[in-house]
C-alpha cells in the first residue's frame, strides 16, 4: 500500500502549481503582445501568482478559470493592482448565483462592450 505523507502531498501540489504557472506564463507571453499588453516575465509571473491567490475569492479554482481570470485582468484591467476592479466587474465576480461559465461569459461581454 502506497502511503503519501502530508509533506509529500504538499510538494506534489507545489510542483503542479509551478507547472501550471510556467504553462500560463508561456501562453500569456504569446497572447498578451497581440492584445497590446507588454509585461516582462518577472511582472507577468507576479500577476499569475496574484491571480492564483485571488481567484478562489471569486470561486475560480480550476486551471481553466484561473487562466481566464489572469488573462482578463492583464488585458482589460492592467493586471492585479492595489485598486479594486470596476464595480460592474466586481458584481460579476462576486455573483454567487452565477456559475464560472456564466461569469467568464459576462466578463467577456463586459470587455467587448468597452472596446466597441
Z-matrix of the N, CA and C atoms (Angstrom, degrees):
N
C 1 1.444
C 2 1.528 1 109.09
N 3 1.308 2 115.29 1 130.78
C 4 1.457 3 122.01 2 179.40
C 5 1.526 4 109.32 3 -84.03
N 6 1.326 5 114.93 4 127.82
C 7 1.458 6 120.42 5 178.60
C 8 1.521 7 107.68 6 -118.60
N 9 1.307 8 115.84 7 124.19
C 10 1.462 9 120.75 8 178.23
C 11 1.524 10 107.46 9 -109.52
N 12 1.313 11 114.70 10 119.93
C 13 1.466 12 119.98 11 179.31
C 14 1.532 13 109.67 12 -75.01
N 15 1.324 14 115.39 13 161.93
C 16 1.463 15 121.32 14 -179.43
C 17 1.533 16 111.27 15 -57.46
N 18 1.312 17 117.06 16 -40.93
C 19 1.467 18 120.41 17 -179.42
C 20 1.529 19 110.54 18 -64.09
N 21 1.320 20 117.23 19 -39.17
C 22 1.458 21 120.84 20 177.77
C 23 1.526 22 110.41 21 -67.64
N 24 1.313 23 116.68 22 -41.38
C 25 1.457 24 121.38 23 178.90
C 26 1.536 25 109.93 24 -60.88
N 27 1.315 26 116.56 25 -41.24
C 28 1.462 27 120.85 26 179.36
C 29 1.529 28 110.70 27 -66.06
N 30 1.321 29 117.54 28 -40.30
C 31 1.468 30 120.53 29 177.12
C 32 1.525 31 111.20 30 -63.35
N 33 1.310 32 117.37 31 -40.33
C 34 1.463 33 121.10 32 177.23
C 35 1.527 34 110.84 33 -64.77
N 36 1.325 35 116.73 34 -40.50
C 37 1.462 36 121.12 35 178.26
C 38 1.526 37 110.40 36 -63.69
N 39 1.319 38 117.25 37 -46.17
C 40 1.463 39 120.95 38 -179.79
C 41 1.529 40 111.62 39 -63.78
N 42 1.319 41 116.89 40 -37.46
C 43 1.471 42 120.67 41 178.12
C 44 1.534 43 109.74 42 -65.22
N 45 1.327 44 116.98 43 -40.38
C 46 1.469 45 120.50 44 178.27
C 47 1.527 46 110.52 45 -65.37
N 48 1.319 47 117.51 46 -40.13
C 49 1.466 48 121.28 47 178.29
C 50 1.528 49 109.69 48 -63.53
N 51 1.326 50 117.70 49 -44.24
C 52 1.472 51 121.06 50 179.23
C 53 1.523 52 111.07 51 -61.58
N 54 1.324 53 117.34 52 -41.25
C 55 1.470 54 120.03 53 178.39
C 56 1.536 55 110.44 54 -63.09
N 57 1.328 56 116.45 55 -42.64
C 58 1.458 57 120.27 56 177.99
C 59 1.523 58 110.53 57 -63.32
N 60 1.318 59 117.85 58 -46.31
C 61 1.467 60 121.33 59 177.82
C 62 1.524 61 110.59 60 -55.67
N 63 1.329 62 117.11 61 -44.64
C 64 1.464 63 121.11 62 -178.96
C 65 1.526 64 111.78 63 -64.73
N 66 1.330 65 116.85 64 -42.37
C 67 1.472 66 120.01 65 177.84
C 68 1.520 67 110.98 66 -64.63
N 69 1.324 68 116.55 67 -42.95
C 70 1.459 69 120.60 68 -179.89
C 71 1.529 70 110.65 69 -67.03
N 72 1.309 71 117.33 70 -39.38
C 73 1.464 72 121.12 71 176.71
C 74 1.524 73 110.20 72 -59.36
N 75 1.319 74 117.04 73 -48.48
C 76 1.469 75 120.75 74 179.77
C 77 1.537 76 110.50 75 -60.83
N 78 1.318 77 117.16 76 -42.36
C 79 1.467 78 121.41 77 179.17
C 80 1.528 79 110.70 78 -62.19
N 81 1.329 80 116.24 79 -49.18
C 82 1.463 81 120.04 80 -176.51
C 83 1.524 82 112.45 81 -67.41
N 84 1.323 83 117.36 82 -31.53
C 85 1.466 84 119.68 83 177.73
C 86 1.525 85 111.41 84 -65.22
N 87 1.325 86 117.10 85 -23.59
C 88 1.463 87 121.72 86 176.19
C 89 1.531 88 110.83 87 -87.44
N 90 1.330 89 116.63 88 -43.12
C 91 1.466 90 122.03 89 -171.96
C 92 1.527 91 113.35 90 -78.68
N 93 1.308 92 117.84 91 -43.90
C 94 1.463 93 120.63 92 -171.75
C 95 1.524 94 114.27 93 -61.59
N 96 1.332 95 119.75 94 -42.77
C 97 1.471 96 117.61 95 179.23
C 98 1.529 97 113.15 96 -58.24
N 99 1.310 98 117.44 97 -34.21
C 100 1.458 99 121.15 98 177.02
C 101 1.524 100 112.81 99 -68.01
N 102 1.317 101 116.22 100 -18.72
C 103 1.463 102 122.34 101 177.97
C 104 1.538 103 111.32 102 -97.83
N 105 1.335 104 115.68 103 6.32
C 106 1.459 105 119.96 104 179.88
C 107 1.516 106 114.29 105 78.84
N 108 1.323 107 117.08 106 20.63
C 109 1.464 108 121.73 107 -178.78
C 110 1.524 109 108.76 108 -110.18
N 111 1.317 110 115.60 109 128.53
C 112 1.461 111 121.03 110 179.71
C 113 1.528 112 109.50 111 -121.18
N 114 1.322 113 115.70 112 117.75
C 115 1.471 114 121.35 113 176.11
C 116 1.514 115 107.63 114 -139.74
N 117 1.330 116 116.44 115 137.16
C 118 1.460 117 118.46 116 175.22
C 119 1.528 118 109.08 117 -72.99
N 120 1.319 119 116.51 118 166.03
C 121 1.470 120 121.21 119 -174.23
C 122 1.524 121 112.21 120 -60.38
N 123 1.330 122 117.44 121 -37.80
C 124 1.462 123 120.50 122 -179.52
C 125 1.532 124 110.45 123 -63.79
N 126 1.328 125 116.52 124 -48.70
C 127 1.463 126 121.28 125 -179.74
C 128 1.521 127 110.57 126 -64.37
N 129 1.308 128 116.25 127 -41.17
C 130 1.462 129 120.30 128 179.95
C 131 1.524 130 110.87 129 -63.85
N 132 1.322 131 117.21 130 -40.84
C 133 1.473 132 119.96 131 177.61
C 134 1.532 133 110.11 132 -64.07
N 135 1.333 134 117.01 133 -38.95
C 136 1.469 135 119.70 134 175.65
C 137 1.523 136 110.87 135 -60.29
N 138 1.331 137 116.56 136 -42.27
C 139 1.463 138 120.61 137 178.85
C 140 1.524 139 110.84 138 -62.99
N 141 1.314 140 116.89 139 -41.18
C 142 1.465 141 121.26 140 178.24
C 143 1.525 142 109.59 141 -61.36
N 144 1.313 143 116.91 142 -46.00
C 145 1.465 144 120.28 143 -179.39
C 146 1.524 145 111.67 144 -65.35
N 147 1.322 146 117.54 145 -37.94
C 148 1.472 147 120.36 146 175.37
C 149 1.523 148 109.85 147 -63.11
N 150 1.334 149 116.57 148 -42.56
C 151 1.456 150 120.10 149 178.84
C 152 1.512 151 112.38 150 -62.44
N 153 1.337 152 116.84 151 -39.87
C 154 1.463 153 119.90 152 178.13
C 155 1.523 154 110.89 153 -66.65
N 156 1.316 155 116.67 154 -32.95
C 157 1.467 156 120.42 155 177.96
C 158 1.524 157 111.72 156 -74.05
N 159 1.333 158 116.94 157 -41.04
C 160 1.464 159 120.77 158 -174.19
C 161 1.531 160 113.83 159 -87.70
N 162 1.321 161 117.51 160 -23.94
C 163 1.459 162 121.27 161 -177.21
C 164 1.520 163 114.81 162 -52.87
N 165 1.328 164 118.56 163 -47.27
C 166 1.469 165 118.86 164 -178.88
C 167 1.529 166 113.69 165 -60.38
N 168 1.323 167 117.52 166 -26.74
C 169 1.468 168 121.27 167 177.00
C 170 1.525 169 110.60 168 -59.97
N 171 1.330 170 116.19 169 -29.89
C 172 1.466 171 121.90 170 -179.58
C 173 1.530 172 112.19 171 -98.72
N 174 1.325 173 116.05 172 4.30
C 175 1.456 174 120.28 173 -178.91
C 176 1.519 175 113.45 174 89.04
N 177 1.342 176 117.51 175 6.94
C 178 1.458 177 121.70 176 -179.47
C 179 1.528 178 109.02 177 -92.79
N 180 1.330 179 115.55 178 114.81
C 181 1.469 180 120.28 179 -177.25
C 182 1.524 181 113.29 180 -128.38
N 183 1.322 182 117.36 181 -22.93
C 184 1.467 183 119.38 182 -178.24
C 185 1.527 184 109.74 183 -82.25
N 186 1.316 185 115.97 184 159.26
C 187 1.463 186 120.15 185 177.91
C 188 1.527 187 110.65 186 -58.04
N 189 1.313 188 116.64 187 -41.49
C 190 1.467 189 120.67 188 179.86
C 191 1.523 190 111.19 189 -58.30
N 192 1.331 191 115.89 190 -49.69
C 193 1.458 192 120.38 191 -178.65
C 194 1.528 193 111.85 192 -65.93
N 195 1.325 194 116.39 193 -43.25
C 196 1.463 195 120.21 194 -178.73
C 197 1.522 196 111.57 195 -66.28
N 198 1.333 197 116.99 196 -39.83
C 199 1.467 198 120.29 197 177.58
C 200 1.517 199 110.27 198 -62.72
N 201 1.329 200 116.88 199 -43.44
C 202 1.466 201 120.33 200 177.35
C 203 1.525 202 110.14 201 -59.91
N 204 1.326 203 117.00 202 -47.11
C 205 1.455 204 121.31 203 -176.77
C 206 1.526 205 111.48 204 -60.14
N 207 1.315 206 117.21 205 -46.88
C 208 1.468 207 120.46 206 -179.50
C 209 1.527 208 110.30 207 -63.11
N 210 1.320 209 116.70 208 -46.56
C 211 1.467 210 119.60 209 179.20
C 212 1.525 211 110.96 210 -62.14
N 213 1.328 212 117.40 211 -43.17
C 214 1.464 213 121.38 212 179.32
C 215 1.528 214 110.62 213 -59.62
N 216 1.324 215 116.98 214 -49.67
C 217 1.464 216 120.11 215 -178.97
C 218 1.531 217 110.99 216 -62.54
N 219 1.320 218 117.47 217 -42.32
C 220 1.471 219 119.95 218 -178.58
C 221 1.525 220 111.60 219 -66.40
N 222 1.309 221 117.63 220 -42.69
C 223 1.463 222 121.51 221 -175.66
C 224 1.530 223 111.57 222 -77.77
N 225 1.315 224 117.88 223 -43.56
C 226 1.461 225 120.48 224 -169.04
C 227 1.525 226 115.50 225 -104.60
N 228 1.340 227 116.79 226 -17.59
C 229 1.466 228 118.52 227 -175.87
C 230 1.527 229 112.80 228 -125.34
N 231 1.311 230 117.19 229 7.67
C 232 1.463 231 119.38 230 -179.69
C 233 1.512 232 113.76 231 74.82
N 234 1.310 233 116.76 232 17.97
C 235 1.463 234 121.56 233 179.48
C 236 1.517 235 111.69 234 94.25
N 237 1.322 236 115.18 235 -177.75
C 238 1.458 237 122.24 236 176.15
C 239 1.523 238 106.27 237 -83.03
N 240 1.304 239 115.91 238 115.70
C 241 1.455 240 121.08 239 -177.06
C 242 1.523 241 109.27 240 -120.65
N 243 1.323 242 115.79 241 -176.54
C 244 1.462 243 120.89 242 177.02
C 245 1.518 244 111.23 243 -73.35
N 246 1.332 245 116.87 244 -13.41
C 247 1.460 246 120.93 245 -178.18
C 248 1.521 247 110.77 246 -90.68
N 249 1.310 248 115.45 247 150.06
C 250 1.464 249 120.60 248 175.73
C 251 1.525 250 109.73 249 -69.87
N 252 1.338 251 116.75 250 148.61
C 253 1.470 252 118.85 251 172.06
C 254 1.531 253 109.09 252 -62.55
N 255 1.324 254 117.87 253 160.97
C 256 1.466 255 120.26 254 177.34
C 257 1.535 256 110.63 255 -55.82
N 258 1.321 257 115.62 256 152.00
C 259 1.465 258 121.22 257 -176.14
C 260 1.529 259 113.37 258 -53.92
N 261 1.350 260 120.07 259 -43.44
C 262 1.476 261 118.26 260 178.84
C 263 1.535 262 112.39 261 -61.86
N 264 1.313 263 116.95 262 -34.17
C 265 1.466 264 120.42 263 178.86
C 266 1.522 265 109.52 264 -70.28
N 267 1.312 266 117.11 265 -44.27
C 268 1.472 267 120.14 266 177.92
C 269 1.524 268 110.78 267 -59.13
N 270 1.342 269 116.02 268 -41.73
C 271 1.465 270 120.33 269 -179.97
C 272 1.535 271 110.36 270 -59.52
N 273 1.322 272 116.47 271 -41.80
C 274 1.473 273 120.66 272 178.62
C 275 1.521 274 110.08 273 -67.15
N 276 1.325 275 117.35 274 -48.04
C 277 1.461 276 121.32 275 -175.84
C 278 1.524 277 112.92 276 -62.44
N 279 1.319 278 116.34 277 -36.40
C 280 1.461 279 120.03 278 -177.01
C 281 1.530 280 113.70 279 -94.03
N 282 1.320 281 118.09 280 5.59
C 283 1.471 282 121.10 281 -178.85
C 284 1.526 283 110.18 282 -67.13
N 285 1.320 284 115.13 283 102.77
C 286 1.461 285 120.64 284 -176.74
C 287 1.522 286 112.59 285 -68.12
N 288 1.327 287 116.94 286 -24.24
C 289 1.461 288 120.34 287 -177.35
C 290 1.531 289 112.48 288 -91.00
N 291 1.336 290 117.06 289 6.34
C 292 1.466 291 120.95 290 179.92
C 293 1.521 292 110.61 291 -109.28
N 294 1.321 293 114.99 292 140.04
C 295 1.464 294 119.14 293 173.71
C 296 1.531 295 108.64 294 -74.71
N 297 1.297 296 116.43 295 166.84
C 298 1.467 297 119.32 296 177.78
C 299 1.521 298 111.30 297 -64.82
N 300 1.331 299 117.49 298 -33.76
C 301 1.465 300 119.94 299 175.16
C 302 1.525 301 109.99 300 -60.65
N 303 1.318 302 116.57 301 -44.23
C 304 1.470 303 120.44 302 178.98
C 305 1.529 304 111.03 303 -65.16
N 306 1.328 305 116.96 304 -38.78
C 307 1.466 306 120.66 305 178.30
C 308 1.525 307 110.45 306 -63.92
N 309 1.337 308 116.44 307 -46.02
C 310 1.477 309 119.47 308 179.42
C 311 1.521 310 110.31 309 -60.37
N 312 1.326 311 116.90 310 -43.64
C 313 1.465 312 121.19 311 179.91
C 314 1.538 313 110.83 312 -63.38
N 315 1.319 314 116.93 313 -44.22
C 316 1.468 315 120.63 314 179.92
C 317 1.525 316 111.16 315 -65.35
N 318 1.319 317 117.63 316 -39.36
C 319 1.468 318 120.36 317 178.17
C 320 1.522 319 110.87 318 -66.19
N 321 1.321 320 116.33 319 -40.52
C 322 1.468 321 119.80 320 177.98
C 323 1.533 322 109.99 321 -64.25
N 324 1.318 323 116.79 322 -39.99
C 325 1.474 324 120.90 323 178.08
C 326 1.534 325 110.04 324 -64.19
N 327 1.330 326 117.10 325 -43.53
C 328 1.462 327 121.70 326 178.36
C 329 1.537 328 109.99 327 -59.20
N 330 1.323 329 115.96 328 -45.23
C 331 1.467 330 120.47 329 -178.95
C 332 1.523 331 110.97 330 -65.06
N 333 1.322 332 117.09 331 -41.61
C 334 1.470 333 120.43 332 179.81
C 335 1.524 334 110.82 333 -64.84
N 336 1.321 335 117.27 334 -38.10
C 337 1.463 336 121.10 335 179.62
C 338 1.531 337 111.27 336 -66.23
N 339 1.301 338 116.72 337 -30.99
C 340 1.470 339 120.53 338 178.41
C 341 1.521 340 111.69 339 -71.43
N 342 1.326 341 115.67 340 -33.19
C 343 1.463 342 120.92 341 -176.92
C 344 1.525 343 110.87 342 -75.60
N 345 1.322 344 116.72 343 -36.29
C 346 1.474 345 121.01 344 -176.87
C 347 1.493 346 113.39 345 -63.52
